[in-house]
Each structure stands twice: as C-alpha cells, then as structure tokens.
Amino acid sequence: MQAQEKPMLERRQASPEQSIWWNKLSLAQKFSASSLGKFGYELSFVRNEQGRSLAVLTCSSGVAVITEDGDINTSPNIKIRD
C-alpha cells in the first residue's frame, strides 16, 4: 500500500512585496523584515509616531518591531488589539 502524499498548503495570504504596508517601509526595514520572515514573522502594519515609522510584525511566537533604521526588537513594549 502506497502512502498518499498530502499537497502542501500555502498559509500566507500574500507575499510581503504585495502588501500595502511593504511600500511604506524604508529600505533598512525591508531588509530586516525579510530576515524575520525566515522565522515566520509577517508584516502586520506600519505605525507612524512623531514622524518616524515603526514596522510591526507578528508570528505565532510573538511580536517584533523594526525601527526606520532597521533595528529589530523582538521584545517590544506594545499591545496588539484583536
């Protein structure tokens, strides 16, 4: 009896490049977001505070933010509404 192979399912809705938020990122943020994507993080939204953008990424294990300069913080003091 042969084992049936299950088809692979794509869980992402859209690639980051197609996200409306992707165009709002700085080049440094795009590089950092791509790096975090390898660990399952997905870009959720971009928050603008005091003229600076802050990219917010989520995954099953938590939240990460990326500053305009590309600095990654995987333990941010931020609350995400459901």
N, C-alpha and C positions, 0 to 999 in steps of 0.2 A: 504494500500500500504506500503510495507516494504522499508525502506531506504537501498540503496545499499552501502555496505562498500567499501571504496577505499583501495586498497592494499598499505601498507607502502613501500615507496621507500628509499633505502639506497643511500644517497648522497655522501658518502665518496668513493673515488676511491680504496683505500687500507688502512688497519689499520696501525697505526704508527709503529707497530712492524715489518711490512713487508716493510716499506720504506727503501730505500737505505741510507737515511740520518740518520735513527734511530740508526744504528750501529756505527755512528760517534760521538754519544753523550756520555758524561760522565754519570755515574750513577746518580749524582745530577741533571743533565739536564733532564734525563729520568723521574725522579720523578716530576720535575717542569712542564715538557711538558705534562705529564699525568694529572696533576692538571688543566692546562689551557685547555686541551681537553674537560673537562666538561663544559667549557664556549664557545665551538665552535671553538677554535683555532686548526689549523692543521700545522704540521711541514712542512715548505716550503723548507728550505735549511740550511746548516751549513756553516758559513763563518769562515775562519781561518785568524786571523790577529796577527802578531807578536808572533806566536807560541801558541796562545790561541784560543779556538773555541767559536763561538757565534752562538747559535741556533736562527733561525728566524722563527717565527710562524705568520700566518695570519688568519684572520676571517673577516666576513662582517663588523665588527665594528672597525677594525684596525689591527695594527701590534704589536707584542710583541717580545722581545728578552730575551734569557736566557744565562747568563754567564756560564763559565765552572764550577763555584762553585754552580750553581743552582739558582742564584739570578735572579728574574723576573723583567723586566722593560716593562710596558705596554704603555709607552710614550717615545719610543726611538727616537733619532735624526738620522733616517735612511730613505733613499728613496728606494723604490722598483720599479724596472723597469717593465714595462708591457711586 
